Amino acid sequence: VAKDLGLQLPALRHRGIHIFDTGRTQYFLLDLQNGHLPSKERVDREEICAALAKCALNFEGLVKNPT
């Protein structure tokens, strides 16, 4: 995430970025130590998108202090 936003890690922490999943379950979290976006919960494709050919998990990033 830090790399995609073009920020160094201290700037990422300073700007107060938060990750929000658009569904009920929060699958991702932002690791402010390294700027990575690991999964927080097990992602079960059959449970999330049972009969769909394409499956996507959407999330949003909120930055308190704009870039």
Protein Blocks (a to p, Z undefined) as FASTA:
>chain_A
ZZmnopafklmmmnopacddfblbdfbdcdfknopacdfbdcdfklmmmmambdcddddd
ddfbaZZ
